[in-house]
């Protein structure tokens, strides 16, 4: 028997923006800076959902910090 193949779940920049609260432009910037993984198909980006989730979990929230 072979090993199971991991598949990436790809989402659009619009879906990524809706899920994270970031703008589509900011999602595109993250992709261009290679801070999240994705693929450019024609002129559109598709984002690796797990890469985006990991990025969001690792980012500190803006604003004052509690003590």
C-alpha positions in Angstrom: 0.0 0.0 0.0 1.1 3.5 -0.7 1.3 6.4 1.6 -1.6 8.9 1.8 -0.9 12.0 -0.2 -1.5 15.3 1.7 -3.5 17.7 -0.3 -3.5 21.5 0.2 -6.8 23.3 0.6 -6.6 26.4 -1.5 -8.9 29.4 -1.0 -9.3 32.7 -2.8 -8.0 36.0 -1.6 -11.6 37.0 -1.0 -12.3 33.9 1.2 -9.0 34.5 3.0 -10.0 38.2 3.7 -13.4 37.1 5.0 -11.9 34.5 7.3 -9.2 36.7 8.7 -10.6 40.2 8.7 -7.7 41.4 6.6 -8.3 43.1 3.2 -7.8 41.3 0.0 -4.9 43.7 -0.8 -3.2 42.7 2.5 -3.6 39.0 1.7 -2.0 39.7 -1.7 0.9 41.5 0.1 1.4 38.5 2.4 1.6 36.2 -0.6 4.1 38.5 -2.5 6.3 38.7 0.6 6.1 34.9 0.9 4.7 35.2 4.5 1.9 32.7 3.5 2.0 30.0 0.8 -0.1 30.1 -2.3 -0.2 29.8 -6.0 -0.8 32.4 -8.7 -3.1 31.1 -11.4 -3.2 33.6 -14.2 -3.7 36.9 -12.4 -5.5 35.4 -9.3 -3.9 34.1 -6.1 -5.0 30.9 -4.3 -3.8 30.7 -0.7 -2.9 27.5 1.2 -5.5 27.6 4.0 -3.3 26.0 6.6 -0.4 28.4 5.9 -2.8 31.3 6.4 -4.1 29.8 9.6 -0.6 29.4 10.9 0.3 33.0 10.0 -2.8 34.4 11.8 -2.1 32.3 14.9 1.5 33.5 15.1 0.8 37.3 14.7 0.4 39.5 17.8 -2.7 41.6 17.9 -2.3 45.3 17.5 -3.2 47.7 20.3 -2.3 48.1 23.9 -1.0 45.1 25.8 -2.5 43.9 29.0 -0.4 43.5 32.2 
